[in-house]
Amino acid sequence: MTQGLFFGVAMLAQLLSELFKKFPGMFTTSEFRGNTRILIPANHSDSVYAMLEWLKNSHGFDMLFELAGIDYLHYPNASDRYAVVYGLLNTKTGQRLFIKAHANDPEPELPSVVLLWEGANWLEREVYDMFGIRFIGHPDLRRILLPEEFTSYPLRKDYPLRGYGERHNFAYLTRAES
């Protein structure tokens, strides 16, 4: 068991070394509970797609198992407002890696990764719907959970807990109609 863990740590160290050479100065790393995170600030968000493509093609991270949004409004020491977390898995080795790419107001946006992982299609739409982060190059970026007429993003921290009264603007649907 220890030997397998050491092999995983050695593989990760080599991966990070190659990543630092390929994308110098574009990211930092951190670790939390055994999971390595690569943090890309908003001023380097244009390199997100290239990094994810390189990780997929060169290091076998062939599965995107998570894509989620975060709002860091009022978070202590946060320098960027939003983040999108990409959870990657190498299905051959079981190695997991998290990439956290940041974006800022007034128009938070990141490149779409649908061309790399088709499963990102609905996940990116959900993050757009809830946080308003646009994914440039997405084939069909539109709301997936809320009606198109909805004008706000309810998972942003500046959205009021009781909403802006939008519920009254939409027709009530019965169970039979839905």
Steps between C-alpha positions, in 0.01 A plus 500: 500500500777745593691418183192579287449829685864595447470418130195730479685783675799457268270507195333815629833670564610425144169623360526828691862543390400460135201730551721775647731472196213501248302783665756708695361755744139439400384311809567404858427173678352399832396179666197424712434160656719317254360668188727725297353822366637715222388861541484722192438871570261702283784680321611162357154358423583491129743212571233278663403316181859438394589362844197270515564379145863426588398311815253292302721420202843474668415357842185298444247707699226363280202560730348825620307384806407842637456857387362743758488872569598696811430862598769649726317826580600614853737203533810598703810562287324410173648688207255371237119491517410168332662164447415195294635172633580224252535153653717279278564127522750277327292182470809281446692608811216632718687828544275800571577865447299816559545811289351820641476777239395848607293772330385849599217747449360675303495218243637181656602257228719197437561285192262210448643148532215323319736413214721313749225331703146485360371457855596862572207615285228493765740572787612826338138591433416444866787722619391767250140474618580526871807731503495684166848384397507488120689221325648632177460253214222298663277347228167583671546727802153566636318447826446140602320529837324836492277657234669711232311806627672475839741792517716420803736233630376350828822341629690827501559620855353843427167346398241555778388189687137570419574596140399814317135397472550309175271218604199725455598572140462141382185301438416235758519146361303211640646152520284391203640783284864431575 
